[in-house]
Each structure stands twice: as C-alpha cells, then as structure tokens.
C-alpha cells in the first residue's frame, strides 16, 4: 500500500436550505470506501442546526467510520471544508484522529457564517458542497475524488384561497379549502382562514396551512391579496429555512386586519369576495442520494486503447454534434423573438409586448392565477404592467422564455428584482439578489437596504445591514444615506442603532 496518498470525498447537497432537520437531527452522506486506508468505510454526518442544545444555531459536521473490514484502530489526517462558488474553501479544522470502528470526530461552525453572510458564495443555486480529505502519510499523491450527491426534495404549491361573503364572516369561523398535491406521493393541503374576535387586540386574519403528509415540512410561504384591479398585494410571508430552531410557520397572521379590508371593501373585496394567492414551498425529505462516481488514475495505455475503440470514437463525434444543437431555451427564445402564435400582450405605459399564455402561466404563479381564474385578464388577452418600464418588461419576458439575462447592470437588476417579487418568479429574484450582493459597494448599500426593506426580504436586508456596519463611516456620511433619512427615517434609525447593539 502506498502510504503517501490523499483521498477526497466531495458531497453535493442540493436544495440545502430546505433541510428540515431540527437541533440534534442529522443528514448522512452516502457511504464511501477507501481501499488505500485498509478498506475502511466512511460517512460524513451533517447536523444542519447543531449536534445538541449547547451548539444550537451552528452547523455541526463529523467524519464517521463505519463497522468495516479494516484494522480495529487507524490514525488518519483529515479535514472537512465547505467549498464556495469561487473555489475557495471555508476550513473548519484540520487534524489527526485515532479512529476506531463506529467512532466519529468533528466540530461546529456558526450557521450565519455560511448561510446568511455568504449565501451567494457558499450556496450557489442552493447547493452546499462539502469536501472531506483523508490522508495517509504525507499525502504526496492525490487520488481523483469520490463524488456523491444528495438531493432534498421540494414541492411548490400555489393556489387561490377565495372566501365568499367575507364581510359577514363571524369571528373564529373557519373557511377551509383543500388542494390536491400534484406530486407522485399525492396527498393534500388544507388551507383554513378565520378572523379573531378582537377581544384582546385588533381583529386579525389568520391563515393556517396543514399538509396531510407529516413528512412535508412547510419551509416558505407567501400570501398575497388580489384586489379588484388585478394588483397583487403581499400581506404575509414566512420562511424558516435559516432559523436555528426551525420554527413552525404553518399558522401566520395577515398584515391586513379585517377592519382595514372592510374600510377598502370596494378595492379589496370585489363582489364581497376575499381572494388570497398562496405560494407554498414544502421540504419533502431526501429525494435522491448515491455515489455518482469513483474516478481512478488512467494510464496512457488505457487512453490509447479507448481512443482506438470505434464505439468511443462514435460517442466523441456524437458529443461534438450535440454541442451545436439548439437547446429548449434557444428554441423558446426564437419563438418569442419571432412572435409566433402569440396570444397575450403585456402593456406598459408606452409599449406592448406579445407573449404566450402557456409560457407566462408556467413561469409565474401570479400570471397563472390572472389567466385561469375569474379575473379580467382571463378574457381580455392583455395584462397591464404600467409599473414596469419597457426595458424591464422586455428583459422579464426574455428571462421567462430563455432562463437567461443579458447585460445585467445594477439599475436593471433592482427593477427586475421588483418585477420578480411582484410576479413571484423566485429564480429571477434570487439571480437578481445574488448580482446585487456581488456588486455591493458603499454607494449602493443604502439602495439595497431600502429595496430589501420594501420587499420584506430578510436575507437580502441582513446582507445589506452587515455591509453597512462594516463600512459605517462611508455609508452614514454619504448623500444616499441623507436621502434615506428623509424618505424612511425609521429604517435609517434602526440600522444605525444596530451599530451600537453590535458593540455591546
């Protein structure tokens, strides 16, 4: 056995932010075996919310040796790191441990360091990459990595909860709708709405969402009111993905009380009907997990034999041909540019943009509700987007058809973020958020803070606040901050107060 080798295990965890685990619950990697270390078998164990009560709010990670056929005791030099989008690593610790069978060693890291402050870098496309390296001897020879993948399942469910005769609805009287799940596992979602009696406080409107399958965990929920004019007014949002305790969010109050809705009855209650658009994202457990590949050293002779194989030659030719074939996104983009068989128009104040209903419905739950329920857009074949500029509407449509953005700049990113939030296009919103975070400067930090506050984006707001506190003198003394003091003095005051809370 060569005693100078380094073995790498790469573990890709997709949809990591939807880990449902509470404190003390673990996510376990597929088992990998290393012949060069005495045919030992290993796992990486990850506790998304800490190993125990004493380190709640941390990510705990351990290297675990299984019951295997190797020696009873083995000294291994090892370390585990999280790999960032730019290739850098967040090293937790590097050490030598004396591993017996069924023994594990590890440590903890604050959740905030990975999930909140550096989300865009360490969770690109919501994938956490864990790298575990084990070395025998001095590790002079690197062995190609063992790769494994775990995918956490998520299910998006959007539905309309309509309540007829809302003004006559008595206190604590529940109005419930049932929504069938379209997933392979089936099941249903119960959405119950009721008003409190107001005996101890103002009359709140409560919405409770309960899945029939207890393995489905509600991770994120956005509730919006659809008014008479087709506007979408966000009135509740909950997200427990980065909570240290993973609090339950199935029961949430709306920001609009019953009295506030009744005071604007003509605007909020067409035909005395309350219409709520609910967008829910559930974590559904592990959807996929396996070792994807174990790569070994390939000699020159093996490469030569492979190049002479006619089947491999044909495969190489096919790959080259496939590389120049248009993708689905390319074809859809061509259909959009050619305006072929368009059947709906998006109208800004100064221009009109042709589109296809099916594409809009498939990409945006808000557009889907507009054109599939009893709303004016269903039969008019046009959608008013007066609050969008021509360029923003055009880029929005380009993204809906191609999943790509062209020539993204700070100003266009902020405007597209607004459109993505309004029409609940989550991928576009995240792309814009990541761009804004990556291009954050002392001159744009104030604008990002204001944007995040307006849209109740707690993740984006946290990033803006952290950046401002790190560069407080430049930001607080800028002209942009003076404008914020006039436009939103409460937000400015709260942010400046954070500086003194942090010092304490």
N, C-alpha and C positions, 0 to 999 in steps of 0.2 A: 504493500500500500504506500502510495506517495504521501508523506507526512507534511507536505507543504502546499496545501490546496485551500482555496476559498470557494465556498458554495453559497449561492444566492437564491433566496426564495422570494419571489415577487407575488404579492397578493393584491388583486384589484377588487375593491368593494364598490359596486355600482349602486347608485341611489343611497349613498351612505347617510345623508341627512335624515332619511326615513327609518333609521334604526329605532325599533320600538322598545328597546331594552330599558328597563328601569335599573336603578343602582343595584349592583350585585349580579346582574344578568349578563351573560357573555355571548359573543359572536365568535365561532370557532372556524378556523380556516380548514380547507381540505388537508388531509394528512399527506406529508411528503417524506420519502425515504432517501437516505444518503448512504450509499454503499461505502463511500470513502471514509465514513465515520463509523465503521464497524457495523454497517447495515442497521443503523438506528432509524427510528420513525418519530416524526415531529409534527406539532401543530403550533400555530400562533393563535393565542387567545386574546380577544379584544373586548374590553368592558367599556362600551360607549359612554356610560355615566358613572364610571368608577367601580372598583372592586368591592368596596364596603362603605359604610356610613362615614368613616373617617376621611375618605377622599372623594366625597360627593362633589360633583362639578368638575371632575377630572376624567381623562381618558386613561384607563389602565391597560397595559399591554404586557403579555407574558409569552415566553418561549416554553413550551411544554414538551417533555419527552414521554412518549407512549411506552406501553408494555411491549417490548420488541425482542428480537433475537440477538441484539448486540451485547456488549460487555455490561456487567452489572453497574459499573461506575465509569464515567468518562469526563475528562476535563475538556471543555470547549471554549474557545474565544469567540465571542459573538456580539452583535449589536442589532438593534432594530431602529429603523428611521421611517419617517413619512416623507415621501418623495413629492416635490412640488411640480407644478406645471412647467416651470423653467428649468427643471432638472436638479435643482438644489435639494438638499435634504435637511430635515429638522431632526437632528440626532437627539435621542433621549438619553442614551447611556451606552458605553462600550466596556465590556468586562469579560473576565474568565470565570466560568461557573463549573462546579463539580456536579454533574448531572447523574443521578441515579434514575432508575426506571420510575415513571409516574411522578416525576419531580418537575417543578416549574419555577422560573425566576423571571422577575420583571419589575416594572415601576409605573409611575403615573405622571401624566402631563395635564396641565390646565386645559379644559375644553376651549376656553376663549382664545388661546394661542393659535389653535388650528382652525376652529370652526367660525369664529366671529371676526377676529382681527385680520386673518389672512385667508378668508374663504375662497376668493377668486384664484389664489395661487395653489392652495393645498386641496381644494375640492373642485378642480376643473370638470365641468359637466357632471358635478356631484359624484365624482369618483375619487375615493380615497385609495392611494397606493401605499401599501406597507412593504418595506424592504427589510428582510431579515438575512443577515450574513453570518455564516458559521465558518470558522477557520480551524484547520489542523496545522500545527507547526506555525510557521511564519506567514503562510498564505501567499507564497510566491506565484502560484499558478491559479488563474481564475477559471472556474468551470462555468460554462454557459448556464443561464438561470433556469430554475424551475418556475413555471408560471401557473398561477391559479386564479380563478375568478369566482366571486360570489355576487349574485345579483339579488337585491332586496326588491320584492315585488311592490308595485304601487298601482293604485286604481283611481282614475279620475272619474268622478260622477258629478255631472251638472244637471240641475233640474229646476223647474219653476214651482214654487210653493204659492199657490193662489188661495186667498181667503175671501169668499163671497160675504156680502153684508157685514163688512168689518166694523162699521160704526155701531152695530147692535151687539157686538161680541161682548159677553159678560166677563167679569174677572175670573181668572183661573179655569176658564173653559177652553179645553184644548181643541185645536183644529189640526188633524193629523192627515198626512198623505204618505202613501207607500210607493217607493221607487224600486223597481226591479233592477238588479245588477245585470249588466251585460257580460260579465266575466265568465270564464269557463266554470268557476266554482259556484256561480249563481248567487243566491241569497237576495236579500232586500235591505233597503234603508228606510227607516221610519223618521219622518220629519214632523215634529209636533210644535205648534206655536200657541202661546197663551199670553194673556196680559195679567200682570199682578194687580191686586186690589187697591194698591196705593195707600194702605193703612199706615205704613211706616215710612214711606217715601213716595216719590212720584211714580205714576203708573208706567212701569217698564214693560217692554215687549220681550219675551223670552223665546228663544228657539232652541229646541233640543233635537239633536241628530243621533240616532241609535242604529248601528248595523245589526242585522240578525246574526251574523257570524262574529263571534267574540274574538276570532283571530285577526279581524280587521281593526286596525287602530287608526282613529281619525288624527291625522297629522297636521292638516291645514284646512282652513275653511274661510271662504269669503262670501259674505251675504250682501246683496245689493238690491235696492228698491228700484223698480221700473216705473217711471212716472207717466203721466198722460202723454207727454211729448216724446216718449221713447228714450229719455235720458236714463243713464244708469248711475244711481247714487249709492256709493258704498256706505253701508250702515253697520257692518260688523266684520271683524277679521280676527282670526286666532291662528296661532302657529306654535306648536310645541316641539318642533324638531331640535331646537338647540337649548331646550330647558334642562337644567341639571336634574330636576325631579320628574320631567316629562308629565306635567300636569294634564289632567283631563280637560278637553276643550269641547266636548260634545254638547254642553249646555252654555249658551252665551247670550248676553243681552244685546239688543239692538241699540245703536246710538240715538235713534229717534224714538221718543216716547209716544204713547198713544195720543196724548194731548197735542203734541207737535204735529202728528199726522192729521189729526182731526182739524187743526187750525188751517191746514193747507189741503183740505179734502178735495177741492177741485183739481189740484195738481197731483196729489199723491194717490187719490182713490177714484180712478175712473169707474163709473157705474158702481161705486161703493165696494170696489174690489182691490184688495191689497195684493200686489204681485211682487214676490221676492225671488230673485235669481240666486241660487245657492251653488257654489262651486266647491266641492269637497275632494280632498286627496287623502286616500287611505293607504297605510302601510299594510301589506298582506303577507308578511313573512318572507322566508327565503324562497325565491323563485327558481334559482339556478345556482349550482355550485359544483365545480370539478377542477381537477388539474388539467390545464389546457395544453401544456407541452413541456417535455423534458428534453432540452437540447444538449447534445454532446459534441465533443470535438470531431470534426470531419477532416479526414486526411486528404492529401492531394490525389491519391489513387482513387478514393471513393468519388471525389468530384469529377475526375476524368471518366469513370465508368458511368456516372449519372449523365454527363454531357453527351455520351455516345448512345444513350438509350432513346429509341425513336419515340416512345411514349412521352418521355420528358421533353424531347425536342418539340413535339406537337403541343405540349402543355405550354411551353415558352412562347410559341407562335400565337396560341390562343390568348395568352395573357396580354401580349402586345396588341392584338386586335381589340380585345375587351377594353383596353386602356383608352382607345379613341372613340368608343361607343358613347352616345349621349346618355346621361342619367335621367331618372324620372324628373328630377328638379330642372334639368335642361329642357326637357320636353314641355313641362308645365310652364316654364318661363317663356318658351316660344309661343305657346297658346295664348298667354297673357299679352305678349307684345303684338301678336297678330290680331287680337280681339276676336278670335274665332268662336262663334256661338255664344257670345256673352249674353247674359240675361238679367243683369242688375247694374245699377250705376251708383257710385259713391259721389256725392255732390258737396264740394267745398263752397265757400262764398263766391269763388271766381272761376271754378272749373268743374268738369265732370270726368270721372274715371270709370271705364267699363270693367266689369268683372264677372265672375261666375258664382252663382248662389252656392253651389255644392262646395266650392273651394272655401268660401267665406265661412260656411257652416262647419266645415271640417276643422277649420283652424281657430275659430273663436266661438266660445260658448255664448257670448253676447250676441253676435250676429246670428247664431243658430236660433236663439230664443226669439229674436226680432222677426225672423222669416219663417218660423214654424208654429208660432202661436198667434192668437187673435190680436195682432198689432198692426199698425198702419203700414209698416214696411212689407208685410207679407204679400199684399196685393198691389203695391204701388210700383214695384220694381226699381225703387230708388231708396237710398239711405242718405240722410242729411248728416254730414260731418263738418258742420260750419266751424267747429273749434279747431280743425286741423288746417294747416297751410297746404298749398298744392304740393310742395316738395315732400312734406311729411306723409301725405296721403299716398303719393306715388311710391315712396320707399316702403311704406307699410304694406302696400299691395305686392311689391316686389318680394318682400320677405315671405308673405303668405304663400306665394307661388313657388319660390325657389329655396326658402330656408336660409337665404344669404343676405348680407347687407353690403352695399358698395360705398366706398369712400366715407366711412363713418367719422364724423367730427364731433366735438363737444356739444355744439348747439343742436345738431341734428339728433344726437344721442339723447339729449334731455327731452326733445319734442317727441321722439319715438318712444321713450320711456312712458311719457304721459299717455300716448295712444295705446301702448301695450297694456298699461294698467287699466285704462278705461274699457278696453275690449277683452281683457283677461287673456292675453296671449302671453303665457308665462315664459316661454322660451325667449321671446323677444325682449321681455322685461329683464330677464337675467343677463342676456347678452349686453343690453344697454347698461345695466348696473355694473357689470364687470369692466366694460370700457371706461365708464366714468370713474371707477375706483382706480384702474390702472393709469389714468391720465389726471389724477387728482393733484392740484397744486394749491399754493396759498391763495391764489387769486380766484380759484373756482370752488374752494371748500365751502364758502358761505352759500353759494348757489346750490351745491349738492345737499347741504344740511336743510335748506329751505324746501328743496324738492322732496327729500325723504320725509320730512315732517308733513307736508301737504298730502302725500300719498300713504301716510301711516306705514312706511317701510322701516321697521325697526332695525333690520340688519344693515341697510344702507345708512341709516341715521347713526348707528353705532360706529361705523367706519368713519363717517364724516366727523363725529364728535372726537374720536380718538386722534384723528389727524389734526384737528383744530387745537386740541390740548397740547399736542407735540409741537405745534408752531403758533402758539397763542399770541406772541408779540406781533408777528407779521400779520396774522388774521385779524385780531382785535383792533389793530391800528389801521386797517385798510378801508378804502372807500366803500367796498362791498359790504363790510360789516356795519358801517354807518347807515347804509340804506336798509339793512335788515332791522336795525334798531328802530327805524321809523315804520317799516312795513309789518314787522312781527316782534315787538319788544319783549313779549313773554318768552318766545323761543330763544331770543338772544340772551335774556337774563338767565334762563335755565341752563343754557350752555356755559355761560361764564361762571355760573355757580358751581358747575362740575369741577372747575379748576381747583376750587378751594376744598371741595369734598375729597378730591383725589389726594391733595396734600395731607389732609387729616388721616 
